Structure formats: C-alpha cells, structure tokens
Amino acid sequence: MENIIDLRQLYKAYGKQVVLNNISLTVKKREIVGLIGPSGAGKSTTIKTMLGMEKVDSGDAVVLNTTMPARKILVKIGYMAQSDALYEALTAKENLEFFGNMKGVTGNKLAEEIDYTANVVELTNDLNKKVSNYSGGMKRRLSLAIALLGAPDLLVLDEPTVGIDPSLRRKIWHELALIRQQGRSVLITTHVMDEAELTDRVALLLGGKIIAFAEPKKLEQQYGVDTIEEVFLKAESEEQE
Ligand SMILES: Nc1ncnc2c1ncn2[C@@H]1O[C@H](COP(=O)(O)OP(=O)(O)OP(=O)(O)O)[C@@H](O)[C@H]1O
C-alpha cells in the first residue's frame, strides 16, 4: 500500500543529547498512526522534522512522495501544532476564514466547512467571540478545526486532545475514523494511552527511539498484556535491561 509518510532513519542530536535515534516510520493511505511516548521522548521533534521545520543530521523524511523540506507540500497537510498559532485579536470565525483562504477554500465551500468543523469541535456557539477571550481548551479545539479545513489528505496532529473533555474526545476520534474512511491519513501524538488503542498502528517512542511499532492488538499479544499502557511499561523495562 502507498506510503503517505515515510521516515527513514532520522537522526538528530542537540550537542551530546540524541533526540532522534534513527527513527523509521510509515503512515499509509487510509491509516491512523499514533506516536506515543513520555514528555521529551521526541514526538514533536519527529513531527517538525517531517514537516521540514527542523533539520536532521541524517536520514530522510518523505511526505506525499516528496522529500522534505518542501513548502508546496505543506498546504496539503492539516497540521495542528502543540502550541496554538491563532490570531488573538480576531474572532474564531475570522481565524477560520483566514486559514481557510490560505488553503484555497473560499466562498460557500468555506462557509460550509466552517459550519462543519466548528460543529466537530463544539465551537458553533462561540464562533463570534474573540480568541483572546477563549480558554486554553477552546483554543486547542479551534486549532483542530483549522487543521481539518480543506479536507487535507494528511492530518498531522500534535497532542490534539490535551485539555479536552472525554465526550468531545470521543467525538474527535469518531471524526478521525470518518477521515480514514474517506481514504485520508492521520499521524497523531498523544500522552493518553487508551487513545493509542484507537489507532491502526502505534509507535512507542522512548528517548528518541521507536521501541515498538505495530497494531495495538498485536503489541498487546506480543507482550502478553491487555493494554498499550502495559505494553509501554514492559517495553520500557526491557529497553533499560
Ligand atoms: N531547540 C532545542 N535545543 C535543545 N534541545 C531541544 C530543542 N528542542 C527539543 N529539545 C530536546 O529534545 C527532546 C525531545 O523534545 P520533543 O519536544 O520532541 O519531545 P516530545 O516527545 O514532543 O515531548 P512533549 O510530549 O513534552 O511535547 C527533549 O529532551 C528536548 O529538551
């Protein structure tokens, strides 16, 4: 099957600290891949390298058949960063219009998409508020709505569900499943281990290394446990032996 993301042996160090230790990872068409690991494991750095925002010392990141960095590919990716890049002085709706236009979505199509994505993240009734009056969680939700605009073939979401209530988190995962059904792909990072169970394949990242990468159920079988959290703990202790 076609690789939408193909990371090959990414290696990066800051001084003596190796942050990416030969990371290889693929995301195929119609697939949700999770990247999980503790704080500082290298999740954001992997994503930023993949998007051409950070340089690696060696290795290649190929996204949508193009070696990164490549600016022209970025418009085809729905990226949600860990920190929100929003215009605080504008309303949520104005933010959505601005970023929608940047992705080439205009007119009625844009209005429709704003309705749809605002509904997914439950911001329909707050669209006309200024972002400076939004809570942290609302900003996360708005950032996610922006990433969804333009129905990109690839979504790259860095901790999209932080600060989001369980019921809305479910709704968001439901939306991701729909996106997969449409033949699109998602790479998502999370701290939340039970979200990992909802992915097609999950990569466990520890200290800049992928210590396991497979279907969640397969990993659980392989390690003889019932949850990804337990897989992680076992893989982590094996790694330290
Ligand atoms: N510009 C930088 N200079 C030096 N070290 C850095 C820099 N950026 C990241 N690091 C280090 O690289 C490591 C990986 O960071 P990264 O942000 O990728 O982790 P993460 O898995 O995304 O963590 P979190 O879940 O907390 O966001 C950390 O130890 C961090 O301190």
The ligand as an SDF file (V2000), in Angstrom:
LIG
                    3D

 31 33  0  0  0  0  0  0  0  0999 V2000
   15.9510   23.5910   20.3190 N   0  0  0  0  0  0  0  0  0  0  0  0
   16.3060   22.6380   21.1850 C   0  0  0  0  0  0  0  0  0  0  0  0
   17.5180   22.6830   21.7910 N   0  0  0  0  0  0  0  0  0  0  0  0
   17.9000   21.7240   22.6470 C   0  0  0  0  0  0  0  0  0  0  0  0
   17.1410   20.6620   22.9720 N   0  0  0  0  0  0  0  0  0  0  0  0
   15.9490   20.5570   22.4130 C   0  0  0  0  0  0  0  0  0  0  0  0
   15.4410   21.5330   21.4920 C   0  0  0  0  0  0  0  0  0  0  0  0
   14.2010   21.1500   21.0850 N   0  0  0  0  0  0  0  0  0  0  0  0
   13.9330   19.9890   21.7330 C   0  0  0  0  0  0  0  0  0  0  0  0
   14.9600   19.6310   22.5220 N   0  0  0  0  0  0  0  0  0  0  0  0
   15.0340   18.4130   23.3580 C   0  0  0  0  0  0  0  0  0  0  0  0
   14.6760   17.3150   22.5650 O   0  0  0  0  0  0  0  0  0  0  0  0
   13.9630   16.3440   23.3260 C   0  0  0  0  0  0  0  0  0  0  0  0
   12.6840   15.9540   22.6050 C   0  0  0  0  0  0  0  0  0  0  0  0
   11.7750   17.0290   22.6130 O   0  0  0  0  0  0  0  0  0  0  0  0
   10.3250   16.9230   21.9490 P   0  0  0  0  0  0  0  0  0  0  0  0
    9.6620   18.2430   22.0950 O   0  0  0  0  0  0  0  0  0  0  0  0
   10.4310   16.3590   20.6010 O   0  0  0  0  0  0  0  0  0  0  0  0
    9.6190   15.8720   22.9150 O   0  0  0  0  0  0  0  0  0  0  0  0
    8.1080   15.4320   22.9740 P   0  0  0  0  0  0  0  0  0  0  0  0
    8.1210   13.9460   22.9620 O   0  0  0  0  0  0  0  0  0  0  0  0
    7.3220   16.1090   21.9330 O   0  0  0  0  0  0  0  0  0  0  0  0
    7.7070   15.9380   24.4150 O   0  0  0  0  0  0  0  0  0  0  0  0
    6.3140   16.5930   24.9250 P   0  0  0  0  0  0  0  0  0  0  0  0
    5.3230   15.4890   24.9590 O   0  0  0  0  0  0  0  0  0  0  0  0
    6.6630   17.1120   26.2840 O   0  0  0  0  0  0  0  0  0  0  0  0
    5.9870   17.6690   23.9710 O   0  0  0  0  0  0  0  0  0  0  0  0
   13.7390   16.9570   24.6950 C   0  0  0  0  0  0  0  0  0  0  0  0
   14.6870   16.4020   25.5890 O   0  0  0  0  0  0  0  0  0  0  0  0
   14.0140   18.4280   24.4770 C   0  0  0  0  0  0  0  0  0  0  0  0
   14.5390   19.0060   25.6470 O   0  0  0  0  0  0  0  0  0  0  0  0
  1  2  1  0
  2  3  1  0
  2  7  2  0
  3  4  2  0
  4  5  1  0
  5  6  2  0
  6  7  1  0
  6 10  1  0
  7  8  1  0
  8  9  2  0
  9 10  1  0
 10 11  1  0
 11 12  1  0
 11 30  1  0
 12 13  1  0
 13 14  1  0
 13 28  1  0
 14 15  1  0
 15 16  1  0
 16 17  2  0
 16 18  1  0
 16 19  1  0
 19 20  1  0
 20 21  2  0
 20 22  1  0
 20 23  1  0
 23 24  1  0
 24 25  2  0
 24 26  1  0
 24 27  1  0
 28 29  1  0
 28 30  1  0
 30 31  1  0
M  END
$$$$
